[in-house]
Amino acid sequence: MNKLNNIQHFQLFCLESYRASKKITGIKAFNAFKQSDMFEYLSTGYDVLHTQGKSFLIADMQDYIQRRK
């Protein structure tokens, strides 16, 4: 069985948090993450980002996606 690592769990947490905050479908949230390279951003910034609160993460992700459009 393939297990997720800590970074992958964090990425999924962020994806679901973003989806819920925007009240959009999972597909729309996933597409926004893919188009903006959010998964890479969350992976490379994991050491700092995973220590932040949910509200900060949501605001940061929204800002990041907006800047990448």
All heavy atoms as TSV, in Angstrom:
chain	resi	resn	atom	element	x	y	z
A	1	MET	N	N	0.840	-1.177	0.000
A	1	MET	CA	C	0.000	0.000	0.000
A	1	MET	C	C	0.889	1.245	0.000
A	1	MET	O	O	1.846	1.336	0.743
A	1	MET	CB	C	-0.916	-0.012	1.217
A	1	MET	CG	C	-1.756	1.234	1.336
A	1	MET	SD	S	-2.790	1.187	2.801
A	1	MET	CE	C	-4.359	1.092	2.001
A	2	ASN	N	N	0.544	2.214	-0.833
A	2	ASN	CA	C	1.300	3.448	-0.949
A	2	ASN	C	C	0.815	4.452	0.106
A	2	ASN	O	O	-0.347	4.798	0.141
A	2	ASN	CB	C	1.124	4.024	-2.353
A	2	ASN	CG	C	2.052	5.160	-2.633
A	2	ASN	OD1	O	2.951	5.445	-1.852
A	2	ASN	ND2	N	1.862	5.818	-3.745
A	3	LYS	N	N	1.732	4.890	0.945
A	3	LYS	CA	C	1.370	5.840	1.999
A	3	LYS	C	C	1.810	7.241	1.599
A	3	LYS	O	O	2.831	7.425	0.950
A	3	LYS	CB	C	2.026	5.447	3.314
A	3	LYS	CG	C	1.500	4.152	3.874
A	3	LYS	CD	C	2.070	3.894	5.238
A	3	LYS	CE	C	1.483	2.592	5.776
A	3	LYS	NZ	N	1.937	2.321	7.132
A	4	LEU	N	N	1.037	8.220	2.012
A	4	LEU	CA	C	1.371	9.617	1.746
A	4	LEU	C	C	2.415	10.097	2.747
A	4	LEU	O	O	2.382	9.730	3.915
A	4	LEU	CB	C	0.128	10.499	1.859
A	4	LEU	CG	C	-1.014	10.213	0.886
A	4	LEU	CD1	C	-2.210	11.108	1.197
A	4	LEU	CD2	C	-0.569	10.421	-0.542
A	5	ASN	N	N	3.320	10.935	2.277
A	5	ASN	CA	C	4.293	11.504	3.202
A	5	ASN	C	C	3.733	12.790	3.808
A	5	ASN	O	O	2.638	13.241	3.467
A	5	ASN	CB	C	5.641	11.732	2.510
A	5	ASN	CG	C	5.580	12.759	1.397
A	5	ASN	OD1	O	4.868	13.757	1.484
A	5	ASN	ND2	N	6.334	12.530	0.340
A	6	ASN	N	N	4.467	13.399	4.711
A	6	ASN	CA	C	3.989	14.586	5.430
A	6	ASN	C	C	3.679	15.739	4.487
A	6	ASN	O	O	2.697	16.456	4.686
A	6	ASN	CB	C	5.017	15.031	6.469
A	6	ASN	CG	C	5.093	14.095	7.652
A	6	ASN	OD1	O	4.197	13.299	7.884
A	6	ASN	ND2	N	6.172	14.183	8.395
A	7	ILE	N	N	4.504	15.957	3.487
A	7	ILE	CA	C	4.282	17.052	2.548
A	7	ILE	C	C	2.997	16.810	1.760
A	7	ILE	O	O	2.200	17.730	1.568
A	7	ILE	CB	C	5.492	17.242	1.612
A	7	ILE	CG1	C	6.697	17.728	2.415
A	7	ILE	CG2	C	5.162	18.216	0.477
A	7	ILE	CD1	C	7.989	17.817	1.641
A	8	GLN	N	N	2.761	15.591	1.334
A	8	GLN	CA	C	1.544	15.276	0.588
A	8	GLN	C	C	0.306	15.468	1.454
A	8	GLN	O	O	-0.706	15.988	0.984
A	8	GLN	CB	C	1.610	13.859	0.031
A	8	GLN	CG	C	2.631	13.721	-1.072
A	8	GLN	CD	C	2.925	12.273	-1.421
A	8	GLN	OE1	O	2.927	11.392	-0.552
A	8	GLN	NE2	N	3.179	12.025	-2.694
A	9	HIS	N	N	0.370	15.076	2.706
A	9	HIS	CA	C	-0.745	15.310	3.635
A	9	HIS	C	C	-1.005	16.809	3.780
A	9	HIS	O	O	-2.156	17.251	3.784
A	9	HIS	CB	C	-0.458	14.707	5.018
A	9	HIS	CG	C	-0.737	13.248	5.108
A	9	HIS	ND1	N	-2.009	12.732	5.176
A	9	HIS	CD2	C	0.095	12.189	5.140
A	9	HIS	CE1	C	-1.947	11.420	5.243
A	9	HIS	NE2	N	-0.679	11.057	5.219
A	10	PHE	N	N	0.062	17.578	3.905
A	10	PHE	CA	C	-0.065	19.023	4.028
A	10	PHE	C	C	-0.689	19.621	2.767
A	10	PHE	O	O	-1.578	20.472	2.850
A	10	PHE	CB	C	1.317	19.638	4.294
A	10	PHE	CG	C	1.317	21.135	4.353
A	10	PHE	CD1	C	0.648	21.808	5.361
A	10	PHE	CD2	C	1.990	21.872	3.397
A	10	PHE	CE1	C	0.646	23.194	5.418
A	10	PHE	CE2	C	2.002	23.254	3.441
A	10	PHE	CZ	C	1.324	23.915	4.450
A	11	GLN	N	N	-0.250	19.171	1.599
A	11	GLN	CA	C	-0.812	19.667	0.341
A	11	GLN	C	C	-2.308	19.369	0.255
A	11	GLN	O	O	-3.094	20.224	-0.173
A	11	GLN	CB	C	-0.081	19.057	-0.853
A	11	GLN	CG	C	1.330	19.573	-1.025
A	11	GLN	CD	C	2.112	18.785	-2.054
A	11	GLN	OE1	O	1.958	17.577	-2.185
A	11	GLN	NE2	N	2.974	19.479	-2.781
A	12	LEU	N	N	-2.710	18.190	0.660
A	12	LEU	CA	C	-4.134	17.839	0.642
A	12	LEU	C	C	-4.927	18.675	1.649
A	12	LEU	O	O	-6.041	19.112	1.347
A	12	LEU	CB	C	-4.320	16.347	0.929
A	12	LEU	CG	C	-3.881	15.410	-0.187
A	12	LEU	CD1	C	-3.951	13.964	0.274
A	12	LEU	CD2	C	-4.716	15.623	-1.430
A	13	PHE	N	N	-4.367	18.893	2.822
A	13	PHE	CA	C	-5.006	19.761	3.810
A	13	PHE	C	C	-5.213	21.160	3.234
A	13	PHE	O	O	-6.285	21.753	3.368
A	13	PHE	CB	C	-4.157	19.828	5.089
A	13	PHE	CG	C	-4.588	20.904	6.036
A	13	PHE	CD1	C	-5.696	20.733	6.848
A	13	PHE	CD2	C	-3.899	22.108	6.102
A	13	PHE	CE1	C	-6.107	21.739	7.718
A	13	PHE	CE2	C	-4.296	23.117	6.964
A	13	PHE	CZ	C	-5.411	22.932	7.770
A	14	CYS	N	N	-4.192	21.692	2.578
A	14	CYS	CA	C	-4.272	23.029	1.987
A	14	CYS	C	C	-5.291	23.068	0.859
A	14	CYS	O	O	-6.076	24.023	0.759
A	14	CYS	CB	C	-2.906	23.465	1.475
A	14	CYS	SG	S	-1.736	23.850	2.794
A	15	LEU	N	N	-5.306	22.043	0.019
A	15	LEU	CA	C	-6.269	21.980	-1.082
A	15	LEU	C	C	-7.694	21.982	-0.542
A	15	LEU	O	O	-8.544	22.755	-1.010
A	15	LEU	CB	C	-6.023	20.727	-1.926
A	15	LEU	CG	C	-6.978	20.494	-3.086
A	15	LEU	CD1	C	-6.866	21.592	-4.133
A	15	LEU	CD2	C	-6.713	19.135	-3.717
A	16	GLU	N	N	-7.972	21.177	0.454
A	16	GLU	CA	C	-9.319	21.100	1.025
A	16	GLU	C	C	-9.678	22.395	1.752
A	16	GLU	O	O	-10.812	22.858	1.659
A	16	GLU	CB	C	-9.442	19.902	1.964
A	16	GLU	CG	C	-10.764	19.792	2.674
A	16	GLU	CD	C	-11.984	19.760	1.758
A	16	GLU	OE1	O	-11.871	19.408	0.575
A	16	GLU	OE2	O	-13.087	20.095	2.254
A	17	SER	N	N	-8.723	22.981	2.449
A	17	SER	CA	C	-8.974	24.254	3.142
A	17	SER	C	C	-9.293	25.354	2.137
A	17	SER	O	O	-10.214	26.151	2.346
A	17	SER	CB	C	-7.762	24.650	3.982
A	17	SER	OG	O	-7.523	23.699	4.991
A	18	TYR	N	N	-8.549	25.395	1.048
A	18	TYR	CA	C	-8.784	26.387	-0.003
A	18	TYR	C	C	-10.154	26.172	-0.631
A	18	TYR	O	O	-10.924	27.106	-0.804
A	18	TYR	CB	C	-7.680	26.301	-1.062
A	18	TYR	CG	C	-7.867	27.252	-2.208
A	18	TYR	CD1	C	-7.542	28.598	-2.087
A	18	TYR	CD2	C	-8.369	26.809	-3.421
A	18	TYR	CE1	C	-7.722	29.482	-3.139
A	18	TYR	CE2	C	-8.549	27.679	-4.484
A	18	TYR	CZ	C	-8.214	29.015	-4.344
A	18	TYR	OH	O	-8.401	29.880	-5.389
A	19	ARG	N	N	-10.479	24.915	-0.955
A	19	ARG	CA	C	-11.764	24.579	-1.566
A	19	ARG	C	C	-12.925	25.020	-0.686
A	19	ARG	O	O	-13.874	25.664	-1.144
A	19	ARG	CB	C	-11.866	23.068	-1.841
A	19	ARG	CG	C	-13.151	22.680	-2.568
A	19	ARG	CD	C	-13.596	21.276	-2.232
A	19	ARG	NE	N	-13.882	21.060	-0.832
A	19	ARG	CZ	C	-14.978	21.482	-0.191
A	19	ARG	NH1	N	-15.910	22.165	-0.812
A	19	ARG	NH2	N	-15.150	21.211	1.080
A	20	ALA	N	N	-12.835	24.707	0.581
A	20	ALA	CA	C	-13.909	25.049	1.515
A	20	ALA	C	C	-14.045	26.563	1.690
A	20	ALA	O	O	-15.156	27.081	1.745
A	20	ALA	CB	C	-13.654	24.380	2.865
A	21	SER	N	N	-12.915	27.255	1.730
A	21	SER	CA	C	-12.966	28.711	1.930
A	21	SER	C	C	-13.575	29.430	0.729
A	21	SER	O	O	-14.251	30.446	0.890
A	21	SER	CB	C	-11.568	29.267	2.213
A	21	SER	OG	O	-10.777	29.288	1.046
A	22	LYS	N	N	-13.332	28.906	-0.459
A	22	LYS	CA	C	-13.858	29.516	-1.679
A	22	LYS	C	C	-15.239	28.970	-2.054
A	22	LYS	O	O	-15.866	29.474	-2.977
A	22	LYS	CB	C	-12.896	29.279	-2.852
A	22	LYS	CG	C	-11.505	29.840	-2.659
A	22	LYS	CD	C	-11.490	31.347	-2.665
A	22	LYS	CE	C	-11.422	31.835	-4.083
A	22	LYS	NZ	N	-11.399	33.292	-4.171
A	23	LYS	N	N	-15.666	27.911	-1.358
A	23	LYS	CA	C	-16.946	27.251	-1.646
A	23	LYS	C	C	-17.032	26.831	-3.116
A	23	LYS	O	O	-17.997	27.126	-3.828
A	23	LYS	CB	C	-18.119	28.154	-1.267
A	23	LYS	CG	C	-18.201	28.433	0.221
A	23	LYS	CD	C	-19.370	29.319	0.568
A	23	LYS	CE	C	-19.578	29.464	2.029
A	23	LYS	NZ	N	-18.652	30.212	2.787
A	24	ILE	N	N	-15.971	26.138	-3.564
A	24	ILE	CA	C	-15.899	25.649	-4.941
A	24	ILE	C	C	-15.736	24.135	-4.917
A	24	ILE	O	O	-15.495	23.542	-3.858
A	24	ILE	CB	C	-14.730	26.305	-5.714
A	24	ILE	CG1	C	-13.382	26.043	-5.020
A	24	ILE	CG2	C	-14.975	27.802	-5.897
A	24	ILE	CD1	C	-12.168	26.572	-5.774
A	25	THR	N	N	-15.869	23.525	-6.081
A	25	THR	CA	C	-15.704	22.074	-6.173
A	25	THR	C	C	-14.228	21.702	-6.020
A	25	THR	O	O	-13.339	22.543	-6.220
A	25	THR	CB	C	-16.208	21.541	-7.529
A	25	THR	OG1	O	-15.365	22.054	-8.568
A	25	THR	CG2	C	-17.659	21.919	-7.779
A	26	GLY	N	N	-14.005	20.468	-5.709
A	26	GLY	CA	C	-12.645	19.966	-5.609
A	26	GLY	C	C	-11.895	20.077	-6.926
A	26	GLY	O	O	-10.696	20.377	-6.942
A	27	ILE	N	N	-12.593	19.850	-8.023
A	27	ILE	CA	C	-11.970	19.947	-9.350
A	27	ILE	C	C	-11.506	21.381	-9.615
A	27	ILE	O	O	-10.394	21.596	-10.111
A	27	ILE	CB	C	-12.949	19.486	-10.462
A	27	ILE	CG1	C	-13.278	17.998	-10.308
A	27	ILE	CG2	C	-12.406	19.791	-11.837
A	27	ILE	CD1	C	-12.106	17.070	-10.535
A	28	LYS	N	N	-12.340	22.362	-9.299
A	28	LYS	CA	C	-11.957	23.767	-9.510
A	28	LYS	C	C	-10.759	24.138	-8.638
A	28	LYS	O	O	-9.846	24.831	-9.090
A	28	LYS	CB	C	-13.131	24.701	-9.232
A	28	LYS	CG	C	-14.171	24.687	-10.318
A	28	LYS	CD	C	-15.252	25.720	-10.055
A	28	LYS	CE	C	-16.280	25.671	-11.178
A	28	LYS	NZ	N	-17.311	26.689	-11.010
A	29	ALA	N	N	-10.759	23.689	-7.404
A	29	ALA	CA	C	-9.634	23.968	-6.515
A	29	ALA	C	C	-8.367	23.294	-7.031
A	29	ALA	O	O	-7.295	23.906	-7.077
A	29	ALA	CB	C	-9.948	23.497	-5.096
A	30	PHE	N	N	-8.480	22.045	-7.434
A	30	PHE	CA	C	-7.331	21.303	-7.962
A	30	PHE	C	C	-6.769	21.996	-9.201
A	30	PHE	O	O	-5.550	22.153	-9.332
A	30	PHE	CB	C	-7.741	19.860	-8.287
A	30	PHE	CG	C	-6.623	19.033	-8.824
A	30	PHE	CD1	C	-5.688	18.471	-7.970
A	30	PHE	CD2	C	-6.490	18.801	-10.189
A	30	PHE	CE1	C	-4.640	17.711	-8.464
A	30	PHE	CE2	C	-5.456	18.040	-10.690
A	30	PHE	CZ	C	-4.524	17.492	-9.826
A	31	ASN	N	N	-7.648	22.426	-10.100
A	31	ASN	CA	C	-7.197	23.113	-11.315
A	31	ASN	C	C	-6.488	24.423	-10.981
A	31	ASN	O	O	-5.478	24.757	-11.610
A	31	ASN	CB	C	-8.359	23.343	-12.279
A	31	ASN	CG	C	-8.808	22.066	-12.951
A	31	ASN	OD1	O	-8.065	21.102	-13.054
A	31	ASN	ND2	N	-10.053	22.043	-13.393
A	32	ALA	N	N	-7.009	25.162	-10.014
A	32	ALA	CA	C	-6.353	26.405	-9.598
A	32	ALA	C	C	-4.957	26.110	-9.042
A	32	ALA	O	O	-4.002	26.840	-9.325
A	32	ALA	CB	C	-7.201	27.129	-8.555
A	33	PHE	N	N	-4.838	25.043	-8.270
A	33	PHE	CA	C	-3.539	24.647	-7.720
A	33	PHE	C	C	-2.583	24.251	-8.839
A	33	PHE	O	O	-1.411	24.636	-8.830
A	33	PHE	CB	C	-3.705	23.492	-6.730
A	33	PHE	CG	C	-3.953	23.914	-5.313
A	33	PHE	CD1	C	-4.811	24.961	-4.994
A	33	PHE	CD2	C	-3.345	23.253	-4.277
A	33	PHE	CE1	C	-5.044	25.347	-3.685
A	33	PHE	CE2	C	-3.554	23.613	-2.956
A	33	PHE	CZ	C	-4.404	24.667	-2.656
A	34	LYS	N	N	-3.060	23.473	-9.790
A	34	LYS	CA	C	-2.200	23.019	-10.892
A	34	LYS	C	C	-1.749	24.193	-11.759
A	34	LYS	O	O	-0.577	24.292	-12.114
A	34	LYS	CB	C	-2.913	21.978	-11.761
A	34	LYS	CG	C	-3.131	20.636	-11.106
A	34	LYS	CD	C	-1.839	19.919	-10.829
A	34	LYS	CE	C	-1.329	19.273	-12.098
A	34	LYS	NZ	N	-0.109	18.506	-11.878
A	35	GLN	N	N	-2.670	25.070	-12.103
A	35	GLN	CA	C	-2.346	26.197	-12.988
A	35	GLN	C	C	-1.374	27.179	-12.346
A	35	GLN	O	O	-0.603	27.832	-13.038
A	35	GLN	CB	C	-3.625	26.920	-13.409
A	35	GLN	CG	C	-4.483	26.108	-14.350
A	35	GLN	CD	C	-5.846	26.732	-14.595
A	35	GLN	OE1	O	-6.220	27.721	-13.972
A	35	GLN	NE2	N	-6.596	26.143	-15.513
A	36	SER	N	N	-1.396	27.291	-11.052
A	36	SER	CA	C	-0.534	28.255	-10.358
A	36	SER	C	C	0.732	27.612	-9.781
A	36	SER	O	O	1.533	28.303	-9.150
A	36	SER	CB	C	-1.314	28.917	-9.223
A	36	SER	OG	O	-1.637	27.967	-8.220
A	37	ASP	N	N	0.905	26.325	-9.969
A	37	ASP	CA	C	2.034	25.580	-9.382
A	37	ASP	C	C	2.010	25.624	-7.852
A	37	ASP	O	O	3.049	25.629	-7.197
A	37	ASP	CB	C	3.385	26.085	-9.895
A	37	ASP	CG	C	3.617	25.740	-11.357
A	37	ASP	OD1	O	3.180	24.655	-11.788
A	37	ASP	OD2	O	4.231	26.560	-12.064
A	38	MET	N	N	0.798	25.664	-7.296
A	38	MET	CA	C	0.638	25.727	-5.842
A	38	MET	C	C	1.236	24.500	-5.153
A	38	MET	O	O	1.829	24.619	-4.076
A	38	MET	CB	C	-0.843	25.854	-5.466
A	38	MET	CG	C	-1.120	25.893	-3.980
A	38	MET	SD	S	-0.353	27.252	-3.104
A	38	MET	CE	C	-1.312	28.594	-3.719
A	39	PHE	N	N	1.109	23.322	-5.763
A	39	PHE	CA	C	1.653	22.123	-5.124
A	39	PHE	C	C	3.169	22.248	-4.943
A	39	PHE	O	O	3.709	21.868	-3.903
A	39	PHE	CB	C	1.298	20.861	-5.924
A	39	PHE	CG	C	-0.157	20.519	-5.885
A	39	PHE	CD1	C	-0.931	20.586	-7.034
A	39	PHE	CD2	C	-0.783	20.128	-4.714
A	39	PHE	CE1	C	-2.281	20.266	-7.016
A	39	PHE	CE2	C	-2.128	19.813	-4.667
A	39	PHE	CZ	C	-2.878	19.878	-5.830
A	40	GLU	N	N	3.847	22.802	-5.928
A	40	GLU	CA	C	5.295	23.017	-5.838
A	40	GLU	C	C	5.613	24.047	-4.756
A	40	GLU	O	O	6.533	23.869	-3.958
A	40	GLU	CB	C	5.846	23.477	-7.188
A	40	GLU	CG	C	7.337	23.716	-7.198
A	40	GLU	CD	C	8.165	22.460	-6.968
A	40	GLU	OE1	O	7.670	21.338	-7.216
A	40	GLU	OE2	O	9.316	22.600	-6.519
A	41	TYR	N	N	4.847	25.141	-4.730
A	41	TYR	CA	C	5.026	26.181	-3.712
A	41	TYR	C	C	4.880	25.601	-2.307
A	41	TYR	O	O	5.703	25.875	-1.424
A	41	TYR	CB	C	4.003	27.298	-3.948
A	41	TYR	CG	C	3.950	28.354	-2.869
A	41	TYR	CD1	C	4.977	29.274	-2.729
A	41	TYR	CD2	C	2.869	28.429	-1.992
A	41	TYR	CE1	C	4.930	30.256	-1.739
A	41	TYR	CE2	C	2.815	29.403	-1.010
A	41	TYR	CZ	C	3.845	30.312	-0.885
A	41	TYR	OH	O	3.799	31.272	0.084
A	42	LEU	N	N	3.856	24.794	-2.100
A	42	LEU	CA	C	3.624	24.196	-0.784
A	42	LEU	C	C	4.713	23.197	-0.425
A	42	LEU	O	O	5.085	23.070	0.747
A	42	LEU	CB	C	2.251	23.524	-0.742
A	42	LEU	CG	C	1.048	24.461	-0.866
A	42	LEU	CD1	C	-0.232	23.655	-1.034
A	42	LEU	CD2	C	0.961	25.410	0.315
A	43	SER	N	N	5.218	22.504	-1.418
A	43	SER	CA	C	6.269	21.524	-1.185
A	43	SER	C	C	7.591	22.196	-0.822
A	43	SER	O	O	8.233	21.831	0.171
A	43	SER	CB	C	6.450	20.657	-2.432
A	43	SER	OG	O	7.506	19.746	-2.264
A	44	THR	N	N	7.980	23.192	-1.604
A	44	THR	CA	C	9.260	23.849	-1.337
A	44	THR	C	C	9.211	24.717	-0.079
A	44	THR	O	O	10.235	24.903	0.577
A	44	THR	CB	C	9.725	24.704	-2.538
A	44	THR	OG1	O	8.733	25.676	-2.843
A	44	THR	CG2	C	10.002	23.849	-3.755
A	45	GLY	N	N	8.060	25.232	0.264
A	45	GLY	CA	C	7.923	26.055	1.461
A	45	GLY	C	C	7.421	25.311	2.681
A	45	GLY	O	O	7.120	25.923	3.712
A	46	TYR	N	N	7.345	24.000	2.589
A	46	TYR	CA	C	6.753	23.178	3.651
A	46	TYR	C	C	7.332	23.467	5.035
A	46	TYR	O	O	6.581	23.591	6.007
A	46	TYR	CB	C	6.918	21.690	3.320
A	46	TYR	CG	C	6.477	20.776	4.436
A	46	TYR	CD1	C	5.124	20.529	4.652
A	46	TYR	CD2	C	7.398	20.168	5.282
A	46	TYR	CE1	C	4.692	19.703	5.682
A	46	TYR	CE2	C	6.983	19.340	6.315
A	46	TYR	CZ	C	5.637	19.116	6.506
A	46	TYR	OH	O	5.214	18.304	7.523
A	47	ASP	N	N	8.652	23.583	5.137
A	47	ASP	CA	C	9.281	23.747	6.450
A	47	ASP	C	C	8.711	24.926	7.228
A	47	ASP	O	O	8.525	24.838	8.444
A	47	ASP	CB	C	10.793	23.908	6.314
A	47	ASP	CG	C	11.480	22.618	5.907
A	47	ASP	OD1	O	10.884	21.537	6.088
A	47	ASP	OD2	O	12.616	22.695	5.396
A	48	VAL	N	N	8.412	26.012	6.542
A	48	VAL	CA	C	7.853	27.197	7.202
A	48	VAL	C	C	6.329	27.169	7.176
A	48	VAL	O	O	5.681	27.422	8.192
A	48	VAL	CB	C	8.376	28.486	6.532
A	48	VAL	CG1	C	7.665	29.711	7.083
A	48	VAL	CG2	C	9.880	28.600	6.699
A	49	LEU	N	N	5.767	26.852	6.025
A	49	LEU	CA	C	4.316	26.954	5.852
A	49	LEU	C	C	3.527	26.028	6.774
A	49	LEU	O	O	2.457	26.402	7.261
A	49	LEU	CB	C	3.924	26.689	4.390
A	49	LEU	CG	C	4.352	27.758	3.390
A	49	LEU	CD1	C	4.076	27.291	1.966
A	49	LEU	CD2	C	3.638	29.069	3.678
A	50	HIS	N	N	4.036	24.821	7.020
A	50	HIS	CA	C	3.246	23.881	7.826
A	50	HIS	C	C	3.148	24.306	9.290
A	50	HIS	O	O	2.354	23.755	10.044
A	50	HIS	CB	C	3.772	22.450	7.691
A	50	HIS	CG	C	4.872	22.088	8.635
A	50	HIS	ND1	N	6.172	22.462	8.420
A	50	HIS	CD2	C	4.846	21.400	9.791
A	50	HIS	CE1	C	6.914	22.003	9.414
A	50	HIS	NE2	N	6.140	21.363	10.262
A	51	THR	N	N	3.904	25.324	9.680
A	51	THR	CA	C	3.832	25.815	11.056
A	51	THR	C	C	2.833	26.971	11.203
A	51	THR	O	O	2.603	27.435	12.309
A	51	THR	CB	C	5.216	26.303	11.539
A	51	THR	OG1	O	5.611	27.447	10.763
A	51	THR	CG2	C	6.260	25.208	11.422
A	52	GLN	N	N	2.256	27.410	10.094
A	52	GLN	CA	C	1.333	28.548	10.098
A	52	GLN	C	C	-0.103	28.085	10.339
A	52	GLN	O	O	-0.444	26.935	10.102
A	52	GLN	CB	C	1.412	29.298	8.772
A	52	GLN	CG	C	2.806	29.783	8.419
A	52	GLN	CD	C	3.395	30.678	9.485
A	52	GLN	OE1	O	2.779	31.640	9.918
A	52	GLN	NE2	N	4.604	30.344	9.929
A	53	GLY	N	N	-0.932	29.007	10.762
A	53	GLY	CA	C	-2.339	28.705	11.014
A	53	GLY	C	C	-3.134	28.619	9.713
A	53	GLY	O	O	-2.710	29.100	8.663
A	54	LYS	N	N	-4.295	28.021	9.824
A	54	LYS	CA	C	-5.160	27.806	8.670
A	54	LYS	C	C	-5.556	29.120	7.999
A	54	LYS	O	O	-5.539	29.218	6.771
A	54	LYS	CB	C	-6.402	27.022	9.096
A	54	LYS	CG	C	-7.279	26.573	7.965
A	54	LYS	CD	C	-8.407	25.703	8.516
A	54	LYS	CE	C	-9.296	25.184	7.440
A	54	LYS	NZ	N	-10.353	24.304	7.974
A	55	SER	N	N	-5.904	30.127	8.769
A	55	SER	CA	C	-6.309	31.420	8.206
A	55	SER	C	C	-5.177	32.042	7.397
A	55	SER	O	O	-5.402	32.582	6.319
A	55	SER	CB	C	-6.747	32.381	9.302
A	55	SER	OG	O	-7.890	31.900	9.948
A	56	PHE	N	N	-3.972	31.983	7.949
A	56	PHE	CA	C	-2.815	32.511	7.220
A	56	PHE	C	C	-2.609	31.751	5.922
A	56	PHE	O	O	-2.367	32.351	4.867
A	56	PHE	CB	C	-1.535	32.435	8.070
A	56	PHE	CG	C	-0.304	32.808	7.292
A	56	PHE	CD1	C	0.082	34.129	7.189
A	56	PHE	CD2	C	0.446	31.836	6.637
A	56	PHE	CE1	C	1.206	34.489	6.456
A	56	PHE	CE2	C	1.560	32.179	5.901
A	56	PHE	CZ	C	1.950	33.507	5.815
A	57	LEU	N	N	-2.683	30.422	5.987
A	57	LEU	CA	C	-2.462	29.601	4.795
A	57	LEU	C	C	-3.482	29.919	3.699
A	57	LEU	O	O	-3.114	30.050	2.529
A	57	LEU	CB	C	-2.521	28.115	5.147
A	57	LEU	CG	C	-1.346	27.574	5.949
A	57	LEU	CD1	C	-1.637	26.156	6.428
A	57	LEU	CD2	C	-0.077	27.612	5.126
A	58	ILE	N	N	-4.739	30.034	4.076
A	58	ILE	CA	C	-5.782	30.329	3.087
A	58	ILE	C	C	-5.516	31.683	2.426
A	58	ILE	O	O	-5.565	31.805	1.199
A	58	ILE	CB	C	-7.178	30.263	3.726
A	58	ILE	CG1	C	-7.521	28.810	4.076
A	58	ILE	CG2	C	-8.236	30.852	2.792
A	58	ILE	CD1	C	-8.746	28.645	4.939
A	59	ALA	N	N	-5.210	32.699	3.220
A	59	ALA	CA	C	-4.929	34.027	2.663
A	59	ALA	C	C	-3.688	33.987	1.770
A	59	ALA	O	O	-3.674	34.594	0.685
A	59	ALA	CB	C	-4.742	35.036	3.797
A	60	ASP	N	N	-2.673	33.274	2.197
A	60	ASP	CA	C	-1.438	33.154	1.420
A	60	ASP	C	C	-1.698	32.438	0.099
A	60	ASP	O	O	-1.211	32.873	-0.953
A	60	ASP	CB	C	-0.378	32.418	2.240
A	60	ASP	CG	C	0.992	32.453	1.585
A	60	ASP	OD1	O	1.433	33.550	1.179
A	60	ASP	OD2	O	1.625	31.384	1.500
A	61	MET	N	N	-2.470	31.361	0.138
A	61	MET	CA	C	-2.769	30.618	-1.089
A	61	MET	C	C	-3.596	31.469	-2.046
A	61	MET	O	O	-3.326	31.476	-3.263
A	61	MET	CB	C	-3.493	29.304	-0.760
A	61	MET	CG	C	-2.607	28.284	-0.093
A	61	MET	SD	S	-3.426	26.699	0.205
A	61	MET	CE	C	-4.628	27.117	1.452
A	62	GLN	N	N	-4.581	32.181	-1.528
A	62	GLN	CA	C	-5.408	33.034	-2.382
A	62	GLN	C	C	-4.550	34.107	-3.045
A	62	GLN	O	O	-4.677	34.368	-4.247
A	62	GLN	CB	C	-6.538	33.668	-1.578
A	62	GLN	CG	C	-7.591	32.668	-1.184
A	62	GLN	CD	C	-8.648	33.240	-0.245
A	62	GLN	OE1	O	-8.479	34.299	0.333
A	62	GLN	NE2	N	-9.742	32.514	-0.100
A	63	ASP	N	N	-3.660	34.715	-2.288
A	63	ASP	CA	C	-2.764	35.734	-2.827
A	63	ASP	C	C	-1.833	35.140	-3.881
A	63	ASP	O	O	-1.642	35.720	-4.952
A	63	ASP	CB	C	-1.957	36.367	-1.689
A	63	ASP	CG	C	-1.043	37.460	-2.167
A	63	ASP	OD1	O	-1.532	38.397	-2.828
A	63	ASP	OD2	O	0.175	37.388	-1.882
A	64	TYR	N	N	-1.265	33.991	-3.589
A	64	TYR	CA	C	-0.339	33.333	-4.514
A	64	TYR	C	C	-1.032	32.990	-5.836
A	64	TYR	O	O	-0.503	33.270	-6.912
A	64	TYR	CB	C	0.237	32.072	-3.862
A	64	TYR	CG	C	1.301	31.395	-4.696
A	64	TYR	CD1	C	2.607	31.838	-4.654
A	64	TYR	CD2	C	0.987	30.320	-5.504
A	64	TYR	CE1	C	3.586	31.223	-5.410
A	64	TYR	CE2	C	1.957	29.698	-6.276
A	64	TYR	CZ	C	3.257	30.155	-6.218
A	64	TYR	OH	O	4.230	29.539	-6.978
A	65	ILE	N	N	-2.206	32.407	-5.758
A	65	ILE	CA	C	-2.947	32.039	-6.964
A	65	ILE	C	C	-3.308	33.291	-7.756
A	65	ILE	O	O	-3.180	33.301	-8.990
A	65	ILE	CB	C	-4.196	31.204	-6.609
A	65	ILE	CG1	C	-3.757	29.806	-6.131
A	65	ILE	CG2	C	-5.163	31.103	-7.793
A	65	ILE	CD1	C	-4.864	28.969	-5.536
A	66	GLN	N	N	-3.729	34.331	-7.077
A	66	GLN	CA	C	-4.101	35.585	-7.754
A	66	GLN	C	C	-2.895	36.179	-8.498
A	66	GLN	O	O	-3.028	36.651	-9.615
A	66	GLN	CB	C	-4.651	36.583	-6.724
A	66	GLN	CG	C	-5.417	37.710	-7.323
A	66	GLN	CD	C	-6.649	37.248	-8.083
A	66	GLN	OE1	O	-7.223	36.189	-7.844
A	66	GLN	NE2	N	-7.055	38.045	-9.042
A	67	ARG	N	N	-1.734	36.146	-7.865
A	67	ARG	CA	C	-0.517	36.700	-8.492
A	67	ARG	C	C	-0.051	35.874	-9.685
A	67	ARG	O	O	0.600	36.400	-10.568
A	67	ARG	CB	C	0.609	36.809	-7.474
A	67	ARG	CG	C	0.429	37.951	-6.498
A	67	ARG	CD	C	1.603	38.106	-5.555
A	67	ARG	NE	N	1.578	37.030	-4.549
A	67	ARG	CZ	C	2.614	36.234	-4.269
A	67	ARG	NH1	N	3.759	36.372	-4.885
A	67	ARG	NH2	N	2.503	35.301	-3.350
A	68	ARG	N	N	-0.397	34.589	-9.710
A	68	ARG	CA	C	0.061	33.701	-10.787
A	68	ARG	C	C	-0.863	33.685	-11.993
A	68	ARG	O	O	-0.576	33.026	-12.983
A	68	ARG	CB	C	0.224	32.276	-10.249
A	68	ARG	CG	C	1.189	32.121	-9.088
A	68	ARG	CD	C	2.590	32.242	-9.510
A	68	ARG	NE	N	2.903	31.098	-10.341
A	68	ARG	CZ	C	4.105	30.608	-10.525
A	68	ARG	NH1	N	5.116	31.177	-9.940
A	68	ARG	NH2	N	4.308	29.579	-11.301
A	69	LYS	N	N	-1.969	34.405	-11.940
A	69	LYS	CA	C	-2.918	34.423	-13.060
A	69	LYS	C	C	-2.382	35.257	-14.196
A	69	LYS	O	O	-1.680	36.179	-14.093
A	69	LYS	CB	C	-4.278	34.956	-12.622
A	69	LYS	CG	C	-5.051	33.933	-11.838
A	69	LYS	CD	C	-6.430	34.441	-11.560
A	69	LYS	CE	C	-7.222	33.362	-10.814
A	69	LYS	NZ	N	-8.557	33.770	-10.530
